[in-house]
Amino acid sequence: MKKRFKFQCWNCPQKYTLFREITDEQELIVACPFCNAEAVVKLNPFRKKTIPVLKRSSDYEEEESPGFELQLPDILPTQKPE
């Protein structure tokens, strides 16, 4: 599902919003609508390990590995592409 995210351009100090779908990819490529600079958003620093707290009784027999969840800030910083 697409969601509106707020980005801050690495080239100019402008903040802008875009609709993007964030999947398991670790990087997004976006373009600033003000200066037209291409930017990369690295999502890996925002991945946090989650440990399930509640389990069904049938899940007690098998060990479940912890998952990951994205905890994104209000404004996503962008970087110059390499």
Long-range contacts (C-beta under 8 A, 24 or more apart in sequence): 5-72, 5-76, 6-74, 6-75, 6-76, 7-32, 7-39, 7-41, 7-75, 7-76, 7-77, 7-78, 8-75, 8-76, 8-77, 8-78, 9-34, 9-35, 9-37, 9-39, 9-78, 10-37, 10-39, 10-77, 10-78, 10-79, 10-80, 11-35, 11-37, 11-39, 11-80, 12-37, 15-75, 22-70, 22-72, 29-81, 30-78, 32-78, 37-80, 38-81, 39-78, 39-79, 39-80, 39-81, 40-78, 40-79, 40-80, 40-81, 40-82, 41-76, 41-77, 41-78, 41-79, 42-79, 43-70, 43-72, 46-70, 46-71, 46-72, 46-73, 47-71
